[in-house]
Amino acid sequence: MALLGAALAVVAVALGAAMQRVTGLGFALVAAPFLVIILGPFTGVVLANLLSAAINLVVLASTFRALHGRLAVEMIVGVVVAVPLGAWVVASLPGPLLLIGVGSITAVSVAWVARGNPLRFLRRRGGPVLSGFTSGFFNTTAGTGGPPLAVYAVSTDWGQRSFVPTVQLVGLVTNVLSLAAKGTPRLSWPLLLACGMAMAVGIAAGQVLSRWLPEEHARRSVIGLALIGSVIAVGKGVTALW
């Protein structure tokens, strides 16, 4: 059973890596639930942060020419402010209720945008900082930092080519800060090696897929992943309450 679980986790890592390369999001949404089941909540989430940081770096290295530097800096400012606040909120409020609240707010925002109703205030000055802040806060409190960035992308008609590398840089900073706050647990080298190989396969597959996937389809995938992440957060909260 343990071997089957580990195999499923490795497959999930490969699929998550492919989605991350194609859409800019998705690794944690796909891989983290399996890692948590195999390793437990703390170690599973920390390993997901570690692998996410690694894939952020790899994808960024292959797409950095399209990076929107100023936008990334503005979002990172929001992230840096939000992470300590999110850590304080997590320590102060009941976790299940926080997950339900954050997930519900995000799900409503994603659904609103998916129906063709962009959040126009995000196009104004300060929109990137607000999106980065929301992403950093949601990542720290509920592990769902991607959906707010997806909402910003769709609301501002942000092109997929620039979205992918910019979100990788923002995600890299967020994951590094998260790891610094949580610390690094002891992990088995065979598992790390298997996850590393799975990530390499997934990124290669995503690289091929990204060449022919139309931007509109990629945009829909981003929205779908964002909605899935929001629902997962709500589900975690409801399950924890029971």
C-alpha positions as CSV (number, residue, x, y, z in Angstrom):
1,M,0.0,0.0,0.0
2,A,2.9,2.3,0.9
3,L,4.6,1.5,-2.4
4,L,1.3,2.2,-4.3
5,G,0.9,5.5,-2.5
6,A,4.5,6.6,-3.3
7,A,4.0,5.6,-6.9
8,L,0.8,7.8,-7.1
9,A,2.7,10.7,-5.5
10,V,5.4,10.5,-8.1
11,V,2.9,10.4,-10.9
12,A,1.1,13.4,-9.4
13,V,4.4,15.3,-9.3
14,A,5.0,14.6,-13.0
15,L,1.5,15.7,-13.9
16,G,1.8,18.8,-11.7
17,A,5.1,19.7,-13.3
18,A,3.6,19.4,-16.8
19,M,0.7,21.7,-15.8
20,Q,3.0,24.2,-14.2
21,R,5.1,24.5,-17.4
22,V,2.0,24.9,-19.6
23,T,-0.2,27.2,-17.5
24,G,2.2,28.7,-14.9
25,L,0.1,27.1,-12.1
26,G,-1.0,23.7,-10.9
27,F,1.9,21.9,-9.4
28,A,0.9,22.2,-5.8
29,L,-2.8,21.7,-6.6
30,V,-2.1,18.3,-8.3
31,A,0.9,17.0,-6.2
32,A,0.4,18.4,-2.7
33,P,-2.7,16.3,-1.8
34,F,-0.8,13.0,-2.6
35,L,2.3,14.2,-0.7
36,V,0.3,15.0,2.3
37,I,-1.4,11.6,2.3
38,I,2.0,9.8,2.1
39,L,4.1,12.0,4.4
40,G,1.6,13.7,6.7
41,P,0.4,17.3,6.7
42,F,3.5,19.1,7.8
43,T,6.2,17.1,5.9
44,G,3.9,16.8,2.8
45,V,3.3,20.5,2.6
46,V,6.9,21.4,3.2
47,L,8.0,19.0,0.5
48,A,5.4,20.5,-1.8
49,N,6.9,23.9,-1.1
50,L,10.4,22.6,-1.8
51,L,9.5,21.0,-5.1
52,S,7.4,24.0,-6.1
53,A,10.4,26.3,-5.5
54,A,12.5,24.0,-7.6
55,I,10.0,23.9,-10.5
56,N,9.5,27.6,-10.3
57,L,13.3,28.0,-10.8
58,V,13.5,25.5,-13.7
59,V,10.5,26.9,-15.6
60,L,11.7,30.5,-15.0
61,A,15.1,29.6,-16.4
62,S,13.5,28.4,-19.7
63,T,11.0,31.3,-20.0
64,F,12.7,34.3,-18.4
65,R,12.9,36.2,-21.7
66,A,9.2,36.9,-21.5
67,L,9.4,37.9,-17.8
68,H,7.5,41.1,-16.9
69,G,10.0,42.4,-14.4
70,R,8.1,45.5,-13.0
71,L,4.9,43.5,-12.6
72,A,6.8,40.7,-10.7
73,V,8.5,43.2,-8.4
74,E,5.1,44.8,-7.5
75,M,3.6,41.4,-6.8
76,I,6.5,40.4,-4.7
77,V,6.1,43.5,-2.6
78,G,2.6,42.3,-1.8
79,V,3.8,38.8,-1.0
80,V,6.6,40.0,1.4
81,V,4.0,42.0,3.3
82,A,1.4,39.2,3.4
83,V,3.4,36.2,4.5
84,P,4.1,37.4,8.1
85,L,0.5,38.6,8.4
86,G,-0.7,35.2,7.1
87,A,1.5,33.4,9.6
88,W,0.1,35.5,12.4
89,V,-3.5,34.8,11.3
90,V,-2.8,31.1,11.1
91,A,-1.5,31.1,14.7
92,S,-4.5,33.2,15.9
93,L,-7.6,31.8,14.2
94,P,-9.1,28.3,13.9
95,G,-7.6,26.6,10.8
96,P,-10.7,25.0,9.4
97,L,-12.7,28.2,9.5
98,L,-9.8,30.0,7.8
99,L,-9.6,27.5,5.0
100,I,-13.3,27.7,4.4
101,G,-13.3,31.5,4.4
102,V,-10.3,31.9,2.1
103,G,-11.4,29.1,-0.2
104,S,-14.9,30.5,-0.5
105,I,-13.8,34.0,-1.3
106,T,-11.4,32.8,-3.9
107,A,-13.9,30.4,-5.5
108,V,-16.5,33.2,-5.8
109,S,-13.8,35.5,-7.4
110,V,-12.7,32.8,-9.8
111,A,-16.3,31.9,-10.8
112,W,-17.1,35.6,-11.3
113,V,-14.2,36.0,-13.7
114,A,-14.9,32.7,-15.4
115,R,-18.3,34.1,-16.4
116,G,-16.7,36.9,-18.3
117,N,-16.9,39.5,-15.5
118,P,-13.3,40.7,-14.8
119,L,-12.5,42.5,-11.5
120,R,-11.8,45.8,-13.2
121,F,-10.3,47.4,-10.1
122,L,-7.2,45.1,-10.5
123,R,-6.4,47.1,-13.7
124,R,-5.8,50.2,-11.6
125,R,-2.5,51.3,-10.0
126,G,-1.8,49.0,-7.1
127,G,-3.6,46.0,-8.7
128,P,-0.4,43.9,-8.9
129,V,0.5,44.6,-5.3
130,L,-3.0,43.7,-4.1
131,S,-2.8,40.5,-6.2
132,G,0.6,39.6,-4.8
133,F,-0.6,40.3,-1.3
134,T,-3.7,38.2,-1.7
135,S,-1.6,35.4,-3.2
136,G,1.0,35.4,-0.4
137,F,-1.7,35.6,2.3
138,F,-3.7,32.7,0.7
139,N,-0.6,30.6,0.2
140,T,0.4,31.0,3.9
141,T,-3.1,30.4,5.3
142,A,-4.5,27.8,2.9
143,G,-1.8,26.7,0.5
144,T,-3.7,28.2,-2.5
145,G,-1.5,31.1,-3.7
146,G,-2.2,30.5,-7.4
147,P,-5.9,31.4,-7.8
148,P,-5.5,35.2,-6.9
149,L,-2.8,35.4,-9.6
150,A,-5.1,33.7,-12.1
151,V,-7.9,36.1,-11.3
152,Y,-5.5,39.0,-11.9
153,A,-4.4,37.5,-15.2
154,V,-7.9,37.1,-16.6
155,S,-9.1,40.4,-15.3
156,T,-6.3,42.3,-17.0
157,D,-6.0,40.2,-20.2
158,W,-2.5,39.2,-19.3
159,G,-0.9,37.2,-22.1
160,Q,0.0,33.6,-21.2
161,R,3.6,34.0,-22.6
162,S,4.5,36.6,-20.0
163,F,2.2,35.2,-17.3
164,V,4.2,31.9,-17.0
165,P,7.7,33.3,-16.1
166,T,6.4,36.2,-14.0
167,V,4.3,33.9,-11.9
168,Q,7.2,31.6,-11.4
169,L,9.3,34.3,-9.9
170,V,6.5,35.4,-7.6
171,G,5.9,31.8,-6.6
172,L,9.7,31.2,-6.0
173,V,9.8,34.1,-3.5
174,T,6.6,32.9,-1.8
175,N,7.9,29.3,-1.5
176,V,11.3,30.3,-0.2
177,L,9.7,32.6,2.5
178,S,7.4,29.7,3.4
179,L,10.3,27.3,3.8
180,A,12.2,29.8,5.8
181,A,9.2,30.1,8.2
182,K,8.5,26.4,8.5
183,G,12.0,24.9,8.4
184,T,13.1,21.8,6.4
185,P,12.2,18.3,7.6
186,R,14.2,15.2,7.1
187,L,13.3,13.6,3.8
188,S,14.4,10.3,2.3
189,W,16.9,10.6,-0.6
190,P,15.1,7.9,-2.7
191,L,11.8,9.9,-2.5
192,L,13.6,13.1,-3.4
193,L,15.3,11.4,-6.3
194,A,12.1,9.9,-7.6
195,C,10.3,13.3,-7.3
196,G,13.2,15.0,-9.1
197,M,13.0,12.6,-12.0
198,A,9.2,12.9,-12.2
199,M,9.5,16.7,-12.3
200,A,12.0,16.5,-15.1
201,V,9.7,14.3,-17.1
202,G,6.7,16.5,-16.4
203,I,8.5,19.7,-17.4
204,A,9.7,18.1,-20.7
205,A,6.2,17.0,-21.5
206,G,4.8,20.4,-20.6
207,Q,7.4,22.1,-22.8
208,V,6.2,20.1,-25.8
209,L,2.5,20.6,-24.9
210,S,3.0,24.4,-24.6
211,R,4.1,24.7,-28.2
212,W,0.7,23.8,-29.7
213,L,-1.8,24.5,-26.9
214,P,-3.8,27.7,-27.9
215,E,-3.6,30.6,-25.5
216,E,-7.3,30.6,-24.9
217,H,-7.2,26.9,-23.9
218,A,-4.3,27.6,-21.5
219,R,-6.2,30.5,-20.0
220,R,-9.2,28.3,-19.4
221,S,-6.9,25.7,-17.8
222,V,-5.6,28.4,-15.4
223,I,-9.1,29.3,-14.4
224,G,-10.0,25.6,-13.9
225,L,-7.0,25.0,-11.8
226,A,-7.7,28.1,-9.7
227,L,-11.3,26.9,-9.1
228,I,-10.1,23.4,-8.1
229,G,-7.6,24.9,-5.7
230,S,-10.3,27.0,-4.1
231,V,-12.7,24.0,-3.7
232,I,-9.8,21.9,-2.2
233,A,-9.3,24.6,0.4
234,V,-13.0,24.6,1.3
235,G,-13.0,20.8,1.4
236,K,-10.1,20.7,3.8
237,G,-11.8,23.1,6.1
238,V,-15.1,21.2,6.1
239,T,-13.4,17.9,6.6
240,A,-11.3,19.3,9.5
241,L,-14.5,20.6,11.2
242,W,-16.1,17.1,11.1
